Amino acid sequence: MTGIEGPLTIEKGNIVWKEKDGIDFAPTTTQISSGERFPYLFTVKNLVAQSEGDTFKEGSTISGEFKVPSYRTEDFIDPKGRGKGRGYD
């Protein structure tokens, strides 16, 4: 993912970042410890993340809760080149 943009502000004494634009999604596949693979569309669309405090310093973190849906789009291509949009299911 690249070029993700959004305003960085101070709200109620915390740094807050709100995702607004950019390449903010990526079809991908994850593999669990058993070796089984699951395709999903990773996204940070509309993510609102915040820090504790109003300054960045060493060890600072910025995070927010976010639900990433797990689904396969028509154009999703798995590691073996299969995808509905390519004629393979």
VEXZA-828481 format. One record per residue (C-alpha): residue number from 1; residue in one letter; chain; x, y, z. Coordinates in Angstrom, 2 decimals, padded with zeros to 5 digits. Layout:
# residues N
+-----+---+---+---------+---------+---------+
:   k : r : c :       x :       y :       z :
+-----+---+---+---------+---------+---------+
: NUM : A : A :       X :       Y :       Z :
...
+-----+---+---+---------+---------+---------+
END
This chain:
# residues 89
+-----+---+---+---------+---------+---------+
:   k : r : c :       x :       y :       z :
+-----+---+---+---------+---------+---------+
:   1 : M : A :  000.00 :  000.00 :  000.00 :
:   2 : T : A :  001.27 :  003.45 : -000.76 :
:   3 : G : A :  000.29 :  007.07 : -000.89 :
:   4 : I : A : -002.21 :  006.81 :  001.95 :
:   5 : E : A : -003.10 :  010.32 :  003.06 :
:   6 : G : A : -005.13 :  012.06 :  005.71 :
:   7 : P : A : -005.00 :  014.89 :  008.22 :
:   8 : L : A : -002.93 :  014.60 :  011.40 :
:   9 : T : A : -004.49 :  016.70 :  014.19 :
:  10 : I : A : -004.50 :  017.10 :  017.95 :
:  11 : E : A : -007.89 :  016.34 :  019.51 :
:  12 : K : A : -008.56 :  016.23 :  023.26 :
:  13 : G : A : -004.81 :  016.07 :  023.95 :
:  14 : N : A : -004.12 :  013.14 :  021.58 :
:  15 : I : A : -002.63 :  012.93 :  018.08 :
:  16 : V : A : -005.35 :  011.73 :  015.68 :
:  17 : W : A : -004.87 :  010.56 :  012.07 :
:  18 : K : A : -007.87 :  010.05 :  009.74 :
:  19 : E : A : -007.37 :  008.13 :  006.47 :
:  20 : K : A : -008.89 :  010.02 :  003.54 :
:  21 : D : A : -007.21 :  009.04 :  000.24 :
:  22 : G : A : -004.60 :  006.95 : -001.54 :
:  23 : I : A : -004.06 :  003.30 : -002.40 :
:  24 : D : A : -005.69 :  002.13 :  000.81 :
:  25 : F : A : -006.52 : -001.49 : -000.01 :
:  26 : A : A : -004.65 : -004.56 : -001.22 :
:  27 : P : A : -005.88 : -008.04 : -002.16 :
:  28 : T : A : -003.64 : -010.52 : -000.38 :
:  29 : T : A : -003.40 : -014.06 :  000.95 :
:  30 : T : A : -002.39 : -015.08 :  004.46 :
:  31 : Q : A : -001.17 : -018.49 :  005.55 :
:  32 : I : A : -001.93 : -019.87 :  009.03 :
:  33 : S : A :  000.33 : -022.23 :  010.97 :
:  34 : S : A : -001.42 : -025.32 :  009.56 :
:  35 : G : A : -000.43 : -024.22 :  006.05 :
:  36 : E : A : -003.99 : -023.35 :  004.98 :
:  37 : R : A : -004.22 : -020.11 :  002.98 :
:  38 : F : A : -007.00 : -017.55 :  003.11 :
:  39 : P : A : -007.53 : -014.75 :  000.56 :
:  40 : Y : A : -008.81 : -011.43 :  001.82 :
:  41 : L : A : -008.96 : -007.78 :  000.86 :
:  42 : F : A : -006.86 : -005.81 :  003.37 :
:  43 : T : A : -008.03 : -002.22 :  003.74 :
:  44 : V : A : -007.56 :  000.82 :  005.95 :
:  45 : K : A : -010.37 :  002.84 :  004.37 :
:  46 : N : A : -011.75 :  005.35 :  006.89 :
:  47 : L : A : -009.30 :  004.31 :  009.64 :
:  48 : V : A : -009.15 :  006.74 :  012.55 :
:  49 : A : A : -006.03 :  006.14 :  014.68 :
:  50 : Q : A : -004.84 :  008.00 :  017.74 :
:  51 : S : A : -001.94 :  008.17 :  020.15 :
:  52 : E : A : -001.78 :  008.76 :  023.87 :
:  53 : G : A : -000.43 :  012.27 :  024.20 :
:  54 : D : A :  000.09 :  015.19 :  021.86 :
:  55 : T : A :  003.72 :  014.64 :  020.80 :
:  56 : F : A :  005.67 :  011.94 :  018.96 :
:  57 : K : A :  008.69 :  010.62 :  020.84 :
:  58 : E : A :  010.77 :  007.45 :  020.78 :
:  59 : G : A :  008.50 :  004.45 :  021.35 :
:  60 : S : A :  005.30 :  006.35 :  020.48 :
:  61 : T : A :  002.50 :  004.36 :  018.90 :
:  62 : I : A : -000.61 :  005.37 :  017.01 :
:  63 : S : A : -003.42 :  002.90 :  016.55 :
:  64 : G : A : -007.14 :  002.44 :  016.16 :
:  65 : E : A : -009.60 : -000.41 :  016.14 :
:  66 : F : A : -010.65 : -001.44 :  012.67 :
:  67 : K : A : -012.54 : -004.34 :  011.17 :
:  68 : V : A : -011.01 : -005.77 :  008.00 :
:  69 : P : A : -013.59 : -007.77 :  006.02 :
:  70 : S : A : -012.50 : -011.17 :  004.76 :
:  71 : Y : A : -013.85 : -011.74 :  001.30 :
:  72 : R : A : -012.78 : -012.52 : -002.24 :
:  73 : T : A : -013.42 : -009.97 : -004.98 :
:  74 : E : A : -014.01 : -011.02 : -008.57 :
:  75 : D : A : -010.57 : -009.74 : -009.59 :
:  76 : F : A : -008.74 : -011.35 : -006.67 :
:  77 : I : A : -005.92 : -013.63 : -007.88 :
:  78 : D : A : -004.53 : -016.18 : -005.45 :
:  79 : P : A : -000.84 : -017.23 : -005.42 :
:  80 : K : A : -001.52 : -019.85 : -008.11 :
:  81 : G : A : -003.02 : -017.29 : -010.51 :
:  82 : R : A : -006.66 : -018.30 : -009.98 :
:  83 : G : A : -009.45 : -015.76 : -009.87 :
:  84 : K : A : -013.05 : -015.47 : -011.07 :
:  85 : G : A : -012.15 : -012.48 : -013.25 :
:  86 : R : A : -009.58 : -014.68 : -015.04 :
:  87 : G : A : -011.97 : -017.58 : -015.62 :
:  88 : Y : A : -010.79 : -019.74 : -012.73 :
:  89 : D : A : -012.62 : -020.29 : -009.45 :
+-----+---+---+---------+---------+---------+
END
